[in-house]
Amino acid sequence: MINRFLAHPASYLALSLVLLSFTPASAQNPQKGDYGYLYCHMSDKGQWTAYAVSRDGYHYEDILGGDPIMDPKEHARIEGGQRDAYICRSWNGKGYVMVTTDMNNAMTKTLGKQNDWDNYGIDLLTSKDLIHWESVSFDYRKGTSIFSNPEAESVYKDWSTINRVWAPQIFWDPNYIWENGDKGGYMIYYSMWNRAEKQYDRMYYSYADKTFTKLTQPKLLFDWGYATIDADINLLSDGKYHMLIKKEGGKPGIYTATSDHLTYGWGEPVEDDYVSFEGKKKCEGSSAFQLIGDDTWRVAYIQYSDRPKHYRICKADKNLRNFSDPVDIEGVTGPQHGSFMRLTKKEYKRLLKMNK
């Protein structure tokens, strides 16, 4: 019966369309804009989020001279400092979402922290215009009560001893299903370390709802047996998810790994293809983006072991491999760990008006 059905072209097309309708959509942050780029980043001048805009992706103009585009004390309720800003469009393309590391390593003694690089949570922010922001903060020391599913299995026995929640990023997943049946969520992925229970930083993920105010308990994304931080995931034309990540164990550096699935199946990094041209200089905070009309990639990262530091942009092929031709970003005051988003002409002009 099936063979006779498929013998008719019209019937075959109809069946194909039915099957296609049941194929899960790939997870991907919405893309829009062909006029320019926004570089949204942590300022190396202080503990705040800054903007810069560009027409070509290499030469930028600071917004507000690199000063804060929002009050970090208002939005980073744990430590009053925002780091590692990651921005993208909201799931329906009608707004913007951002995540930051809630951390102020200039206030270690005042905050009573054990280490300058300790922190305890992240901030989730939403905006309708890129200028005015609303936010919620999640202090992981408070334990599972801050999450939407506190009864779920926990990755830690004691959350009060957590000492790192670092560099969160966002990936819209239209296939995530909430307990009430709602579909679609933002995968927030980040590194975490509880010094009292674990030996090193591991990568975890949670899901935020469409309002960007609710967060699920973290789950382990992968563990390669050594510390890993600063993951950056993108969906490529080969249908696979490609991740840039900083290895702090084994041979350190910025490497790539791939998976057929967003939340599992991540193979170990490709050992012979990484950001190798910096030699023994230390690099982190990678962020990949494509230039308008180009299927190859640009990879930005902070080379932080030199004084002064260098924020670099290099080339990669369409498979996010074969890194080459690094140059310093131009026109940005205090560039540091951040992210890139395409802009429409209207958005670009709106941000430039902030300088007047």
MORAUR-V54986 format. One line per field, one symbol per residue. phi: phi as a letter, one per 40 degrees, with the letter a starting at -180 (. if undefined). burial: # if it has 24 or more other C-alpha atoms within 12 Angstrom, else .. A space follows every 10 residues. Layout:
phi=???
burial=???
This chain:
phi=.cccccccdc cccccccccc cccccccacd bahbbabbbb accccacacb babacbgbbb bccfggcdca ccccbbccbg bbbfcbbacc dcgbaababb ccabccbdcc cgccadbcab abbbbbabbg bbbbabbbcc ccgcccccbc cccbcbcbcc bcbabbfcbb acbcccbccc gcbhaccbba caabdcbbca cbcbabbbcc cgbbbcccbc caacgacbaf cabbcbccgb cbbcaccbbg ccicbbabac bcbagcccdc cbaacbccgc ccbagcacab cdgbccbbbb accbccbccb cbbbcacccf bfcafcbccb gbcgcadaab acbccccdcc cccccc
burial=.......... .......... .....##### ##.#.##### ####.##### ########.# ###.###### .#..###### ########## #...###### ######.... .......### #######..# #.######## #.##.##... ....##..#. ########## ######.... ...####### ####.....# ########## ########## ####..#### ######...# #######... .########. ###..##### ...###.#.. .######### ##...##### ###.....## ########## ####.####. .######### ###...##.. ##.#..
